[in-house]
């Protein structure tokens, strides 16, 4: 069974809590009105208090962002680019500081948090080439004396609503591109771990970003609804669960906004009979239990093809026994706690329900014992899972790996293509023909071949299909510059006065 390390919490032993402010137009605004608690998941104790914005506060923040955006749009691309270069150096040089802020409120290990920061920096680096990404097009002499050119212009004020599981990476995916494109941003981070967003806003300011271009507004549903309804906000980016993504998409689109809303996932990893089982087992454990399974790209289902299931399950179970679960600040910990006590109870319920529905609990994470009141649960491995079981059908967002046994490659592909989620998937095989066929057959947005978490590098874009994405634009990379800009086409003619005439016919070439 997994071992547990004793919590080594960084919470203030006096029990005092940090007040986490909004940042609007460069000013730190302390909570006025409603607030919410922020916890250290490793200790279970409250470590912070975050402001929860009213609709009126959100509307005022949007107005101030709009006022600032006019000047930022007028700023030369070279100066914008310099802000991105300076931001990159600030974040890279202080990555551990940011990582420890993430660990204190989310619970993931410091090493995992450092990886999150590194993946966020990929997009900052991509945006340092904003002059290239914002280039337009030009065609001369499309008709006699007529030229046409196309330019990209910012959409205006953008709302970025980000999830708790990546409190630095996802904001860096969204806000950096939106700002590089000339927009002002209202960032609404998760109220569960909001401090990383404040840190990033201050890093942007240190990099030379003018006041009002990146605003951090904390809140819950009231703040989100205000962003979706405010006519000043022209575009909305969201990452979260599928029900909320669908709600965000519908309400924002009804209000005439451009929307990209990334939802949930149920990522499958096929293991073929010819696969390297040790490599597949290592990959399954890493991808299922990293960050306590609180990743939208976590592998939550292993699809074992043919007679590979028994030896694969044994190898995964053996590796689970070597994992250490504990405080994320402890360098010996492989996996930290879940984000909240509610999340802990929810994951426990999934494991219990799987046994009730006839699945076989190979490793039961509920047996883990850790001193203190932290939100800890061990990794669970559940075999003989079938569609229709709650542990298969629903997104768990915790350290639970299900094993589904199928007879053939075709059965495995059909299983995945029948699932309503389509974020990421992977196949483990030594056969190139199988890998190529899988890439061709599978109806999923991001695909890995012997790669369990196929998150694209910063030069590509991130996003799933089906119920994992509402809207038609993926996140970061080239598609993000399309989302955060509008294209304007200009047709130009400079005729000689003698050429002027009246013609009621439809213009042709």
N, C-alpha and C positions, 0 to 999 in steps of 0.2 A: 504494500500500500504506500501511497505517497507520504512523505515525511513533512513535518511542519516546523518552521523556525519560529522562535518567539518574536512577537512584534517588537520592533524598535521604532516607535512612532516619533514623528517630529512635531507633534502637537504641543502647544504650550501647556506645561504641567499645571499652571495656575488656573487653567480652564477658561482664560480669556479668549475672545474670538476676534478675528480680523474683519473689519468692515470693508467690503469690496464695492467700490464706487462705479457709477457710470462715467464715461468720458464723452463729453459733447462739446464740439468746437474747441477742443484743446483743454477743457476744464474738467477736473475731477469733481463730480457731483455726488455728494454723500446721500445715502438713502433718506427719502422723505416719504412717509406713508408705509406701504406694505414692504416687508422684507421676507427672505427665505433663508433657511439654514444651509450651510455647506459643511460636509462632514469629512473627516479623515477616515477613509474606509478601513484602514488597518487597525485603528483603535476603536472605531465606532463612535468617537466623540465629535461633537460639533467643533469645527475649527474656524468657521467664518460665517458672516452674515451678509447676504447680497441684496441689493436693492431690487425691487420688482416694479418696473415702470408702469405708470398709468397710460391710458390711451392719449391723454392730453400731453404727457411728457414725450411720448413717441412722436406725436404730431409736431411738437416744437423742435425736436431733434431733426426731424425730416426737413423742416423749414430752414434750419440753420445749415444743414448739409447742402441743401439746394443753393443757398446763397454762396457757400464756399466753392461749390462745384464750378461755377461760372469762371472763376479765376484759374482753377486747376485745368479746365479745358483749354484756356488760353496759354498755359505754360508749354514751352517748347518741349518736343519729344526728347531732346538731349538732356534737359534738366530732369524730366521724369525718369529717364534712364539712370541718371546719377543717383537718384533716391533709391532705386532698386539695387544698385551696386553697393551703396552704403548699408542698406538694410541687410543684404546678404552677409556682409562682414560683421555686423552687429550680432545677428542671430548665430552665426557660425562660431564667433569668439565666445559667446555666452550660452552655448547650447546646454551645458550641464545645469546652469542656473534655471533655465526654462524647463528642462526635464524634471528637475526636482519639484518645481511648482506643479507640474502635471501629476507626478507621483503622489504628492501630498493630498490632492483632491480627487484624483481618479483611482489610484491604487496600483496601477501597473508598475512593473519594475523600472528602475532608472534606466537600465540598458534599453528596455523596450521604448521608453519615452524618448531616449536619444535617437532611436531609429525613427520614431515619428517625426522628430524635428528634422532629421536628415531628409526624409521624403518630402516634407514641406518645403525645404530649401531647394529641392529640385525645381519647383515651380517658380520660386524667386529667381533662380538662375535663368529659367526659360524667359521670364519677363524682362531680364536685363537686355534682351534683344527686341524690345518692344518696337523700336523703329522699323525693324523688318516685319514684325507681325502686323503692324498697322498700315502697311503699304496699300495703296489703292491700285487701280488699273487704268490704262489709257489706250484708246484706239483713235488714230487719226484717219481722216478722210473716209469715214464710214459712208458718207455721201459726198457729193461735190461741195467742198468747202466746209464740211461738217465734221467736228471731232466730238468724241464722247469720252468722259472719264468718270471713274467711280471712286468715292472716298469713304472711309470709315469714320463715323462720328460717335461719341459716347452716348449712351442711352439716357444718362442723367443721374438720378439717385438710385442706388441699388441696395436692396436688403439681403443680407447674408445670414441665414438662420442655421446654426451649426450644432452638431451632436456632442454628447458627453464623451464618446469613446475616443475621439481624436481632437482634443481641445486646442491643439496648435496646428496640426497638419491640415485639417479641413479648412480652418480660416485662412491659412496660407495658400491653399488651393484656390479659394474664392476671391478674397479681398485683394490679393496682390494683382491678379489679372484685371479685376474690375478697376482698380486704381490706375494701373498701367495704361488702360484704355481711355482714361480721362474722366472717370466717374467719381462721385462721392459715394461712400458706403456707410450704411448703418449695420453694424455687426451685432446680432443677437445671439450670444453663445448660450450653451446649456447653463441653466441656473445651478446645476449640480457641481460643476467645476469651472467657474467663470474666470478665475484669476489669470489663466494663460492668455485670454483675450485682452485683458488690461495690459499685461506685459507686452504683448505684440503691438498694441496701439502706442505705447510709450517708445518702443523700439522704432516704429515708423516715424514718430515725431523727432526722435534723435537723428534719424536718417535724413531729416529735412522736409518731411511731408507737411504741408501747411495745415493749420488748424481747421477742423471741420470736414476734412476729406475722409478720415476714418474715425467714426464715432462708435463707441461701444455702449449699447443699451441693454441692460439685463431685464429679464422678465419672464412671464409665463404666457398662458394663452391670451390674456388681455393685450399684452404687448405685441404678440404675433398677429393677432387679428387687426390691430391698429396698423401694422406695417402692410398687411394684405389689402386694407381698405383705403389707406391714404393715397390720394391721387398724385402726390409728389413722388412717391416711390414708383419707379417705372419698370423695375425688373426684380425678380425674387429668385434667389438660389437657396436650396434646402437640402439637407441630408438628415434622414431619420427613419422611423418605421414606416411601413407601407400605408397603414391607415391614415397617419398624419400627412404623409406625402400626397396621398390622394386628396385629402382635405385642402392642403395648401394649394395644390394645382388647381382645383376647381374654384376655390374662392378668389385666388389671385387672377386667374384667367377671366372669371366673370367680371372682374374690375378692370379688364383690359390690359393686364400686365404681362410681360414676357416672363415665363416660368421654367425653371428646371428644378425638379423635385425628385431626389434619389431616395428610394425606399429600402425595404428589407431584402433579406437574402436567405437562401437555403442551399449553400454551395456543396456540390457533390464532387467527389474525387474517385474516378474509376481506377481500379487496380486490375490489370489484365494478368492472365496466367503466366505470361512471359516476363513480367516486371521483376526488377530487382526488389525483393521483398524487404530487405533491410533498409534500402533507400526509401521505399514507399512507407514503411512504418515510421521511420524518422520524420518524414515529411508530414504524415498524418498527425503525429503527436505535436509537432511544432505548429502546424497550421490550425489545429483544433483547440489547443490549450494556451497558446500565446495570448497575453492580455486577458486571461481568464475567459477566452472565447468571446470577448466583447469587441468583435471586429465584424464589419459587414462583409469582409472577404474571408472570414474564418471558414475552414472546412468543417461542416457539421455532419456530413454523411459520407461514409466510405462505401462505395459500391464494389463489392468483391465478386469477380466474374469466375465462374466455374469452381474448381476445387481449391482456389487460392484462399478462401475465407478462413479456414481453421488455422493454418500457419500464420496468416496475417494478423488475426485477432490475438493469437498468443504473443506475437512480437510486439504489438502495440501495448498489450497489458504489461509485458515485461518492462517496457520503457516508461510507462506511467509510474511504475514502482520506484523509479529512480528520481522522480521530480520532487523538488522542494517547494512547498507552498508557504509563503510568509510575507512579511512586510516588504513592500517594493523597494524600500531604502536599504534593505539587507542585501549585500552583494551575493549572498548564497542563495537567495530566492530565485526560483525559475518562474513562478507565477504568483501574482498578488491576489488581493480580495476582489470581490465584486463591488460595484459602485455604491449600492444602497442596500439596506436591510430588505426592502421590498424585492429587489432583484434576487437576493439570496433565497428568500422564501419561494419565489417563482421558480427558480432553477431546481430547488429541492422538490417542488411539486411535479416538475416534468420527469424527474428520475423515478419518483414514486409511481406516477401514472404509467410509465413505460412498463414497469413490472406488472401492474394491474391489467394491462392490455395484452400481456403474453410475451413481451420481449424478455430477453435474458440479460440481467445486470451482471456484467463481467467484472467491472470495477465500480464500486459505489462511492462517489465522492462525498456523500453525506456522512461517511464514517470518519472523515478527517476531524481531528480535535486540535484546536489552537487556543491557547490561553487568551483571555481578554474578550472584548465585545466586538471585535472586527468582523467584517462581512465575508468570512472565509468559507469556501467549499472546495473540496478536492476535485480533480478531474474524474469524470465518469465515462465508462465505456459500455455501450448498450448494443447487444447483438440480436440478430433475428428480428430486426425492425422491418415493418412493412408500411406502405402507404395506407392511410386511414388511421394510423396511430397518431395521437397528438404529438408525441415526441418527434415524429417525422413531418407532420403537416405544418407545424407552426415554427416560427423563428424563435429559438430559445434565447440566444444572446448570452450564453454561459458555457462553461467547460463541459459540455456533453457531446460525445462523438457517437453517432449511430452507425451501425453496420447493416447494410441491406445486401442480401445474397441474391444473385441472379445467375442464370444459366449461360448467357451469351453476351457478346458485345452489343448485338441489336437490342436485347432486353435492357441493357444499361442505358443506351442512348434514348430509348423510348421512355424509360423512367425519368430521366432528366428533362426531356422535352415536354413531358406531361406536367411538370411542376410549374406552378404559377410564378415562382421566382426565377430569375435568370440573370443573376449578377455575375458570378464567376464559377468556373468549373475547371477540372483538370483530369488528365489521363496519364497513368503511369504504365509505360510499355517500353520494350526494347525494339519494337517493330515500327519502322518508318511508315509503312503503308497504313497500319492501324492508326497511327498518330495523324497522318494526313486525312484519312477518312473521318476521324473524329472532328477535326477542325472544320471539315466540310459539312458534316451532319448536324452538329450540335447547335441548338437555338439559344445561345447564351452570349452576353455581351463581351466577356473577357475570358479567355481560354488559356490554360497552361498545359504544356506538354512536358511532363516530368518536373513541373513547377507548381507547387500546391497553392500558392497565393499569387495569381498573375496580375498584380497591380502594375499598370503600365508605367514606364519611365516618364519623366516630365515632358518629353517631346511628343508624346501621344496623349490621348484623352481617356478619362475614366468614366465608365458608366455601364449599366446593365440593360436588359430588355424586360419586356412583360411588366409584371408588378414591381419590378425593381427600379423602374424609371418612369416618371410622368413628365412629359415634354419630350422634345426630340433632340436635345443638345446635351452631350456629355460634358464632364467637368475637367477643368484645367487643360493645358495644352492648346492646340490649334482651335478646337471647337469652342473653348472658352472665350477667345477673342471674338469669335463670331457672335456669341451670346451677348457679350457686354458692349457690342458696337452695333450701330445701324448703318446700313449702306445707302449712300445717296448717289444717284446717277445724274450727271450734268451733261447736257447736249449743247454744244456751242457752235455758232456760225457768225462770221463777221463779213456780211455781204457788202458789196459795193452799192451805194444808194441807187444806182441805175438798175439793179437787179430786183428791186422791191416790186411785188405784184400781189394781187388778191387772188387766192385760190381756195375754194371751199371743199376741194377733194381731200381725202385722207392722205397724210404725208407718206410718201414712199421713198425708196432709195433712188 
